[in-house]
Amino acid sequence: DAQMKHALLGLRVVNATTGEKVFEVNAQTGLAPASCQKIITSAAALELLGPAYRYETVLGYTGRITRNKLHGDLYLQGSGDPSLGSWRYEPTKEDRQLQQVLTLLQQKDIRKMEGELIGLAGKWEQETLPGGWIWDDIGNYYGAGSAALNWHENQYDLVLRSGSAIGDTVAVVDARPAPVGVSLQSQALAAAKGTGDNAYIYLPPFASQGFVRGTIPVEEKAFVIAGSFPDPAMQLLSTVNDFLGRSGITPASYRVSYGKTIPGGQELGKIYSPPLDSLNYWFMRKSINLYGEAFLKTIAFESTGRGSTDKGVELVKKFWKERGIEASALRIIDGSGLSPQNRVTADALVDVLQYARGRSWFPAFYEALPLFNQMKLKSGTIGGAKSFAGYHTAKDGTTYTVAIIVNNYDGSAGEMVRKMFQVLDELK
């Protein structure tokens, strides 16, 4: 095929019940798996952390409480919960979790305070992004970094307006919610109608100045693209600070500390995430990169007491090596597959999927897989790479486990996918 002239295909199919090989080509060749790498992180997290694992964000204080007033500081101690303020679960929605904070204060008769609001982020490394993520990705929603304190899945909507002529400068209208302490300058231009979203936000971690580049169609009054917060912990603290102020409990200021524990250990209560299998559902179903990076760091934290991408990678590779997958078959840079430096074999993906079938958490894992081409498959897409991996039950009742990866194809991604599905249709 002309699209494959300079490309590489990795494909493996086994009988899921017996493990018997049905077909393979280049199954031992490491290829960029894109988001199919999430299968590796997901299965390891469900096994190492357990499907019932919950993140805990602790609210505590120092000082004393007299006459309904806190004479001391208020602390939020993070453990990396990626669902804080997420709209995907009823208990984690912004208003619900902000009200939880207020209720915990009211239960202790705190109606006023004179100290600071401090976020404790020391259980995780300060770096929010894994190595290997590219400049075009990290300011956009799918490039959201993972911190010890996260908020609203570390993303915001940016509203843009274009003029009526091709080449007009695009204006920034609004940001919802606005990234704290950030100024965004638009260098984007208007393009022809029907050209779609080709605008990107360039804003690195902890920066105060960012840029919007690329194009959106002409005559757009409220064109929305999504970006990532450069400092998730400060975004959370700013939101909590504003909410407390509206409730009459006004901290003197707010800041992030990289201490690990609340001085004196006086707790007001804890805010819990949904269980891991619920988080994993959206991680796999909607391919949320933030969740994968959080899972990787959490694996490291639970093993060593510090959330670190590098340690998480090491532990995940060790886990799979102990289950028969060679370390050289998993060149892992991150937990989500966004880095183009990742290299994974089709053989390894199938082995992970086969392992998952025998675990008690498999029903939740299987349910989390999206449906593509009438098959339960995780998909992956980055520049020049497409992948699918998962399960399919044929008309005759035979269940197959399959992984297919294409790297460096030419031309349309949509056309490439159509041809990949033609191959997978042989299993129907």
N, C-alpha and C positions, 0 to 999 in steps of 0.2 A: 504494500500500500504506500502511496506517495507520501502520506503523512508520517510514515514510519521509516522513511529512507535513512534518516540520521538518528533515529530514536532507539530506545531499548525497552523491551517488554519483559516483565517478570510475572509468571503465572504458576499457580499451584492449585490443584483440586484434589481433595481426598473424600472417600466415603466417610461421612461423619461418624457413623456407627462403628465401623470396623477399623478406621484409620488407614485403610488401603489406598495407595496412590491411584488416582484416576488419570491424571495428566499433569505434566509440568514442563516449563521451559524457563531457563535462567532463574530457577527458583532459589539458587544460592547466591545470586548477585545482589549486592546491596544497592538499593535505589532510594531516591527521595520519596518517602511515603505520604507526605503531606498529612492530612488529618487522620489517615488510617493509623498513624502512630498512637492516637488516642486509645485504640484497642489495648495496646501494651500497657499504658498508664492506668487505664480503667480497671483491667483485670488485676493488676498488681495492687492497686489501692483497695479494691474490694476484699482482697485476700489479706493484705497486711494490716489494714486499718479496721476492716469489718464493715458490713453493710449498715450497721446501726450506729457507726461512729458519728459523733456530733462535735462541731466546733463550739467553743465556749468563749464569749467575750465578757469579761468581768468588769463590773462597775464597783468602784471602791473609793475610799477617801482617807485623808489624813487630818489630824487636828481634832477638834471637838465640836459638838453640836449643842448649842444653848439657845433657848427661846426661838426655836424653829430656824436657826441660822447656823450654817456650816462655817466655822472659823478654821479654814484649811482648804486643801486642794481636792478636786474631784478627778478621779482617774478612770480611763477606759483602757483595759489591758487586752490587747489583741492576741489572737491565736491563728490568724490567717483566714478567718471565715470569709469565703468568697461570695456568700449569699446575703451579707448585711445590706439592707436596703434594696434587695432585689425585688422586682415586680412579679417574679415567676411563681412565688409561693405566698399564700395569704398571710402567714405569720411574719414574713420578712419584709413586707411592704413598708415603705418609709414611715408613713404615719403611725403604723402599728409599732414599729421598733422605737421610734422616738417617744411614743407614749409609754412604752415599757420603761425607758430611762426615767421619765417623769414619775411614773408610779412607784418605782423603787426608791426614789428620793422622798416622795410623799409618805411612803410607809415608814420612813425613818424620821418623819416630821421636818424634813428640810424644805423650807419655803424660800430661803434666801441663802446667799453665800458670798464670801469676800475673797476667796482664793482663786486659783487658776483651774482651768480644765486641761488635763494633761493626758495625751495618748501614749500608752506604753507599747512600743513596737520592737522591743529588744529580743523577743523570742525568735524572730526571724532576721535574716541578713538584711541590711539596708537596701541593697540592690534589688530593684523590682523586676528587672527584665533578665531573661537568660541570655547567654552569649549566642551570637548567630542570627539574631533578629535584625531585619534590614530597616534602613532609614525610611523607606516608603511605607512601612507597616506600623511603626511603633507609636505614632501619634493618632492612629485611627482605632475605632472601637475594638477591632479584632486583635489589635496589638496592645491591649490593656495589660499593664504590669500587675503583678501579684505582690501585695504587701501584708504585713502583719495585721494592719487595719485597712479594710476595704470599704467601699460604699457605692451602692447603685451599680454594681458590677463594673465599677471604675470607668463608666462611660457617660457621655452626655450627647445631646443633639445640638448640632450647629445649624442655624437657619441662615440661608443665603438668598440674595436677590440678584438677578441678572438684568441687564438692559435689553433693549430691543434690537441691537445690532451685534453681529458676530465680531468678536474682538473687544467688546466693552468689558471694563473691569467689573468683577463680581463683588458685591458688598456683603459684609457680615451684618446680619440683622439682629440676631439674638443667639444666646447659648443657654440650654436648659438641661440640667442646672449649670450655671456658669462655673467654669474651673476657677478655683480660688487663686487670686493673685496673678492671673494670666492675661496678657494682651495678645490678641490674635489679629494679624495683618493679612488681608486678602491680596494675593497676587494671581488669583484665578481669573479666567476669562470666559466670556460667553461664547458658546459654540452653536452649531446649527441645531434646529429642533430635531428631537428624536435621537440625539447622540448620548443621552443618559448621563449617569453619574460617573464622571472621570476626575473628580476633585479629591484631593488628599490633604490631610492635616499633618504638618511637620512640627512636632512638639516633643522634645525628649524628656525623660524623667527629671523632675525637680526644676524644670525651666519656667521662666516667667514670660518669655516671648516665643510666640509660635507663628507659623505661616500656613496659609491655605493656597495650594497651587493646583493647576490642572484646569478642567473645564466643566461647566454645567450648561444645559441648553439655554437659549435666549428666552426672554419673556417669562422667567420664573420669579414669582413674588415671594414664595416661602419654600425654597428647595432645601430639604433636610439631609445632611450627612451626619455621621456619628463619629465622635472622637473619644480619646481616652484621657483620663485625668493624669497629669504628670506627677501628682503627689496625693495618692488616695487617702492616706492617713489625715493630712491636713484638710482634705475635702470633707471627710467624716466629722472631724472636730469643728470645722466651720458650721456645718449643718446642725450639729448638736448644740453648739454655742448659740446660734440664732434661735433655735427652738426654745432653749432654756430662757433666753432673754425675753421672748414673747410670753413665757409662762411666769415671768417675774423673778426667776432665779438667774441672775446675771453674773457669769464668771468675769473676773477682772481681765483675763486674757486666755488664749489657748495656744498650746504648743505640743510638739511631738518630742518625746524622750525615748532614748534607746535603752532604758532600764528594763529589766525583765519582770520585776514584781512590784506590787504596790507597797510603798514604805509603811511598815506597821501592819500591813495585811488586813486592814479593816474593809470587809466586803459588804456591799449593799445587795448584791445579787448577780445573777448571770443571765446573759442572753444566749440562747442556744440556736444553732443552725438546724435545718431539716436533717434527717439522717443521710448518710453518705449515698445510699442507693437512690434517694430522691435527687440529690445533687448530680449524681452520675447520669441520671435520666436526661437532664438537660445538657450535660457535658457531651454526651454522645448524640442526642437527638438534634441539638442545635449547634453542636461543634463549638462550644464556648471555650476559647483558648485559656482564658483566665482560670477556669476551674482546673484544667490540667496542670497548670503551673502551680496552683495552690495545692493540689493533691501531691505533687512531687515534693514540694517543700514540707508538707505535713508528714509524709513518710520519713523524711530526714529528721524532723522535729521529734517525732515519737520515738525514734531510735537513739538520737544523740542529744536532744534538748535544744537544738537550734535548727530552724528552718533554712535550708540551703539548697539551691538548685543542684550544685555539683554533687553534694552528698546524696541528694534524692536520686540523681542519675546513677550514681555508684550502687546504691541499694537496690534499685529496680533491676539493673543489669545482673547483680548478684542473685537476686530472687529468681530471675529467669534462667540463669546459668545452672542453678541448683535443680531446675526442672528440665534440663537437657538442651537449652538453647545456648549455643556458643556466644560468648561475649562479642566476638567479631561480626556476628550477624546482626547486632544491634548497636549501630553507631548513633547513640542518642545524645542530642544537645539540649533538648527541652522536653516538656511533658505533653505538648499539644501537636507538634509536627509543623509549627509555623516556620522554624528555621530551615532554609534550603540546604543546610549542611547535614541534616539527618540522613542516615542511610540504613535501611532495613530490608531484609530479604522477604520475598513472598513466602518462603518456607517458614520463617519465624512467625509471621502473622498467622499462618494456618495453625502452627503449633500452639500459639497463645489461645486462639479460638477453640481449639480442641481441648485444651486444658480447662477453659471456662465451662465447657459442657458438663464436666464432672463435679462442679462445685455447687454448694447449697445455694449460692447467690445467683446461679445462672438464670433463673426465670426473670429476675430484675435486669440483668445484663442483656438478655435477649430482647426484652421489651423495649429497652432504651435504643436499640438499633433502628435507624430510619428505614423506610421502605423505598427502595429504588428498583425500577424494572420488575416490580412484583416480587422482589427478593429482600430479605433482611440484611442490609449491607451498610456498613460505615463508608462514607465517601471521603475523598481527600482532593484538595485543589490548591496548588501554588503555581507560580510561573513555570510553565512547561512541564508540569507533572499532574497526572490524574491517577486516582487509585480507588478501588473498591475492595472491601473484604467483609465476609460474613457467612451467612448460611442460606441454603435454599432446599426445599423439599420438592422433588420432582413429582410428576403426575403418577408415576408408578410407586410412590411412597419412599423412594430412596432420598435420604438427606445428605447433602454435600456441604463441605466447608471449603471456601474458596478465597483466594487473594489474587488480585490482578493489579499491577502497577505499570504505568507507561511514563517514561521520562524523555524529555527533549523531542516531543512530537512537533510537527509543523502544522500551521494553519489553525482552524477553528477548534476550540475546546468542545463545543457542542457536537461537532461532527466526530471528534475523537470519542466522546462518550457514547454516541450512537453505535460506533463500531465496536466498542468494548462490550456494550450490551448485546450486540449480535453474537459475540463470542460466548457470553454468559448464557444466552438463550439456548445453547446446546444442552444445558443442564435441565431444561424444563421438560 
